[in-house]
């Protein structure tokens, strides 16, 4: 699995988890998917993604560029 795929899996999991917790327990859990969405948007513009840095540190491979 590449870092890019790992980011997608992590983001999707956090969105589903936050939404499920909001439905089951407390609407304040919607802050989790909100945070994930804002982080995805800012990383698209800045290139800074803490989750990608952590995944790289633990040995996940970056996607090969096809130039």
KOLZA-999959 format. One record per residue: residue number from 0; x, y, z of N, C-alpha, C in turn; chain; residue in one letter. Coordinates in Angstrom, 2 decimals, padded with zeros to 5 digits. Each point is the difference from the previous one (the first is absolute). Layout:
BEGIN
+-----+---------+---------+---------+---------+---------+---------+---------+---------+---------+-------+-----+
!   n !    n.px !    n.py !    n.pz !   ca.px !   ca.py !   ca.pz !    c.px !    c.py !    c.pz ! chain ! res !
+-----+---------+---------+---------+---------+---------+---------+---------+---------+---------+-------+-----+
! NUM !       X !       Y !       Z !       X !       Y !       Z !       X !       Y !       Z !     A !   A !
...
+-----+---------+---------+---------+---------+---------+---------+---------+---------+---------+-------+-----+
This chain:
BEGIN
+-----+---------+---------+---------+---------+---------+---------+---------+---------+---------+-------+-----+
!   n !    n.px !    n.py !    n.pz !   ca.px !   ca.py !   ca.pz !    c.px !    c.py !    c.pz ! chain ! res !
+-----+---------+---------+---------+---------+---------+---------+---------+---------+---------+-------+-----+
!   0 !  000.86 ! -001.18 !  000.00 ! -000.86 !  001.18 !  000.00 !  000.90 !  001.23 !  000.00 !     A !   X !
!   1 ! -000.37 !  000.97 ! -000.81 !  000.77 !  001.24 ! -000.06 ! -000.52 !  001.00 !  001.04 !     A !   X !
!   2 !  000.79 !  001.04 !  000.22 ! -000.41 !  001.03 !  000.95 ! -001.30 !  000.66 ! -000.46 !     A !   X !
!   3 ! -000.12 !  000.26 ! -001.30 ! -001.20 !  000.65 ! -000.51 ! -001.25 ! -000.84 !  000.26 !     A !   X !
!   4 !  000.11 ! -001.30 ! -000.20 ! -001.13 ! -000.90 !  000.29 ! -000.26 ! -000.06 !  001.50 !     A !   X !
!   5 !  001.06 !  000.00 !  000.78 ! -000.15 ! -000.01 !  001.45 ! -000.73 !  001.24 !  000.51 !     A !   X !
!   6 !  000.29 !  001.15 ! -000.59 ! -000.69 !  001.23 !  000.37 ! -001.48 ! -000.11 ! -000.29 !     A !   X !
!   7 ! -000.33 ! -000.54 ! -001.16 ! -001.42 ! -000.16 ! -000.37 ! -000.72 ! -000.94 !  000.97 !     A !   X !
!   8 !  000.65 ! -001.10 !  000.33 ! -000.60 ! -000.97 !  000.93 ! -000.18 !  000.65 !  001.38 !     A !   X !
!   9 !  001.02 !  000.68 !  000.48 ! -000.08 !  000.65 !  001.31 ! -001.09 !  001.08 !  000.02 !     A !   X !
!  10 ! -000.04 !  000.84 ! -001.03 ! -001.00 !  001.07 ! -000.04 ! -001.42 ! -000.58 ! -000.06 !     A !   X !
!  11 ! -000.21 ! -001.00 ! -000.84 ! -001.31 ! -000.62 ! -000.09 ! -000.44 ! -000.65 !  001.29 !     A !   X !
!  12 !  000.93 ! -000.66 !  000.66 ! -000.29 ! -000.63 !  001.29 ! -000.39 !  001.03 !  001.04 !     A !   X !
!  13 !  000.75 !  001.10 !  000.06 ! -000.29 !  001.05 !  000.99 ! -001.34 !  000.67 ! -000.27 !     A !   X !
!  14 ! -000.34 !  000.20 ! -001.26 ! -001.30 !  000.59 ! -000.34 ! -001.13 ! -000.93 !  000.42 !     A !   X !
!  15 !  000.12 ! -001.28 ! -000.33 ! -001.04 ! -000.96 !  000.38 ! -000.09 ! -000.14 !  001.51 !     A !   X !
!  16 !  001.13 ! -000.06 !  000.68 !  000.02 ! -000.12 !  001.45 ! -000.64 !  001.21 !  000.67 !     A !   X !
!  17 !  000.38 !  001.19 ! -000.42 ! -000.56 !  001.22 !  000.58 ! -001.50 !  000.12 ! -000.24 !     A !   X !
!  18 ! -000.43 ! -000.35 ! -001.19 ! -001.42 !  000.07 ! -000.32 ! -000.79 ! -001.03 !  000.81 !     A !   X !
!  19 !  000.54 ! -001.20 !  000.09 ! -000.67 ! -001.04 !  000.80 ! -000.09 !  000.36 !  001.47 !     A !   X !
!  20 !  001.07 !  000.55 !  000.55 ! -000.02 !  000.41 !  001.40 ! -000.96 !  001.16 !  000.23 !     A !   X !
!  21 ! -000.12 !  000.89 ! -000.99 ! -000.94 !  001.12 !  000.13 ! -001.44 ! -000.51 !  000.01 !     A !   X !
!  22 ! -000.29 ! -000.98 ! -000.85 ! -001.35 ! -000.56 ! -000.04 ! -000.31 ! -000.77 !  001.29 !     A !   X !
!  23 !  000.98 ! -000.76 !  000.48 ! -000.24 ! -000.87 !  001.14 !  000.06 !  000.72 !  001.34 !     A !   X !
!  24 !  000.87 !  001.01 !  000.13 !  000.23 !  000.57 !  001.32 ! -000.23 !  001.51 !  000.10 !     A !   X !
!  25 !  000.77 !  000.78 ! -000.75 ! -000.02 !  001.43 !  000.21 !  000.35 !  000.72 ! -001.30 !     A !   X !
!  26 ! -000.78 !  001.00 ! -000.40 !  000.28 !  000.71 ! -001.26 !  001.37 !  000.69 ! -000.04 !     A !   X !
!  27 !  000.61 !  000.23 !  001.15 !  001.32 !  000.63 !  000.02 !  001.06 ! -000.87 ! -000.67 !     A !   X !
!  28 ! -000.28 ! -001.29 ! -000.18 !  000.94 ! -000.86 ! -000.71 !  000.14 !  000.39 ! -001.46 !     A !   X !
!  29 ! -000.91 !  000.82 ! -000.52 !  000.12 !  000.47 ! -001.38 !  001.21 !  000.91 ! -000.18 !     A !   X !
!  30 !  000.60 !  000.43 !  001.09 !  001.24 !  000.78 ! -000.09 !  001.13 ! -000.84 ! -000.60 !     A !   X !
!  31 ! -000.03 ! -001.32 !  000.20 !  001.05 ! -000.86 ! -000.55 ! -000.01 ! -000.02 ! -001.52 !     A !   X !
!  32 ! -001.12 ! -000.29 ! -000.66 !  000.02 !  000.06 ! -001.47 !  000.23 !  001.41 ! -000.53 !     A !   X !
!  33 ! -000.43 !  001.01 !  000.75 !  000.27 !  001.38 ! -000.40 !  001.50 !  000.26 !  000.00 !     A !   X !
!  34 !  000.70 ! -000.42 !  001.05 !  001.44 !  000.15 !  000.08 !  000.70 ! -000.75 ! -001.13 !     A !   X !
!  35 ! -000.44 ! -001.20 ! -000.29 !  000.60 ! -000.80 ! -001.07 ! -000.17 !  000.71 ! -001.34 !     A !   X !
!  36 ! -001.18 !  000.51 ! -000.26 ! -000.25 !  000.70 ! -001.26 !  000.85 !  001.25 ! -000.14 !     A !   X !
!  37 !  000.10 !  000.79 !  001.06 !  000.83 !  001.21 ! -000.04 !  001.46 ! -000.37 ! -000.21 !     A !   X !
!  38 !  000.46 ! -001.06 !  000.65 !  001.39 ! -000.43 ! -000.15 !  000.27 ! -000.47 ! -001.43 !     A !   X !
!  39 ! -000.94 ! -000.71 ! -000.62 !  000.18 ! -000.43 ! -001.38 !  000.09 !  001.19 ! -000.95 !     A !   X !
!  40 ! -000.84 !  001.00 !  000.23 !  000.03 !  001.19 ! -000.86 !  001.31 !  000.76 !  000.16 !     A !   X !
!  41 !  000.43 !  000.23 !  001.25 !  001.24 !  000.75 !  000.20 !  001.20 ! -000.77 ! -000.54 !     A !   X !
!  42 !  000.00 ! -001.33 !  000.11 !  001.13 ! -000.76 ! -000.52 !  000.06 !  000.04 ! -001.52 !     A !   X !
!  43 ! -001.15 !  000.14 ! -000.65 ! -000.01 !  000.12 ! -001.45 !  000.65 !  001.30 ! -000.45 !     A !   X !
!  44 ! -000.17 !  001.06 !  000.78 !  000.57 !  001.29 ! -000.37 !  001.45 !  000.17 !  000.48 !     A !   X !
!  45 !  000.33 ! -000.56 !  001.16 !  001.32 !  000.24 !  000.58 !  000.98 ! -001.16 ! -000.18 !     A !   X !
!  46 ! -000.52 ! -001.20 ! -000.19 !  000.85 ! -001.17 ! -000.10 !  000.42 ! -000.54 !  001.36 !     A !   X !
!  47 ! -000.45 !  000.61 !  001.09 !  000.35 ! -000.44 !  001.35 ! -001.10 ! -000.90 !  000.54 !     A !   X !
!  48 !  000.36 ! -001.25 !  000.30 ! -000.96 ! -000.96 !  000.54 !  000.67 ! -000.80 !  001.11 !     A !   X !
!  49 ! -000.37 !  000.27 !  001.26 !  000.62 ! -000.72 !  001.11 ! -000.16 ! -001.52 ! -000.10 !     A !   X !
!  50 ! -001.15 ! -000.46 ! -000.45 ! -000.22 ! -001.45 ! -000.12 !  000.96 ! -000.62 ! -001.00 !     A !   X !
!  51 !  000.27 !  000.70 ! -001.10 !  000.94 ! -000.52 ! -001.00 !  001.40 ! -000.08 !  000.57 !     A !   X !
!  52 !  000.38 !  000.99 !  000.80 !  001.32 ! -000.02 !  000.62 !  000.14 ! -001.18 !  000.95 !     A !   X !
!  53 ! -001.06 ! -000.28 !  000.76 !  000.02 ! -001.12 !  000.94 !  000.07 ! -001.32 ! -000.76 !     A !   X !
!  54 ! -000.79 ! -000.13 ! -001.06 !  000.02 ! -001.23 ! -000.79 !  001.36 ! -000.22 ! -000.64 !     A !   X !
!  55 !  000.62 !  001.06 ! -000.48 !  001.33 ! -000.11 ! -000.61 !  001.02 ! -000.44 !  001.06 !     A !   X !
!  56 ! -000.13 !  000.55 !  001.20 !  000.90 ! -000.37 !  001.10 ! -000.09 ! -001.49 !  000.33 !     A !   X !
!  57 ! -001.19 ! -000.57 ! -000.12 ! -000.19 ! -001.41 !  000.29 !  000.23 ! -000.91 ! -001.20 !     A !   X !
!  58 !  000.53 !  000.56 ! -001.09 !  000.47 ! -000.82 ! -001.10 ! -000.94 ! -000.19 ! -001.16 !     A !   X !
!  59 ! -001.10 !  000.70 ! -000.05 ! -000.89 ! -000.14 ! -001.17 !  000.67 !  000.65 ! -001.19 !     A !   X !
!  60 ! -000.26 ! -000.55 ! -001.17 !  000.63 !  000.47 ! -001.23 ! -000.82 !  001.12 ! -000.63 !     A !   X !
!  61 !  000.72 !  000.93 ! -000.66 ! -000.67 !  001.04 ! -000.76 ! -000.36 ! -000.58 ! -001.36 !     A !   X !
!  62 ! -001.02 !  000.59 ! -000.62 ! -000.41 ! -000.46 ! -001.33 !  001.08 !  000.36 ! -001.01 !     A !   X !
!  63 !  000.18 ! -000.85 ! -000.98 !  000.98 !  000.27 ! -001.05 ! -000.56 !  001.05 ! -000.94 !     A !   X !
!  64 !  000.82 !  000.98 ! -000.31 ! -000.44 !  001.03 ! -000.96 !  000.19 ! -000.54 ! -001.41 !     A !   X !
!  65 ! -000.99 !  000.23 ! -000.84 !  000.04 ! -000.48 ! -001.38 !  000.20 !  001.20 ! -000.91 !     A !   X !
!  66 !  001.23 !  000.43 ! -000.13 !  000.31 !  001.18 ! -000.82 !  000.33 ! -000.38 ! -001.41 !     A !   X !
+-----+---------+---------+---------+---------+---------+---------+---------+---------+---------+-------+-----+
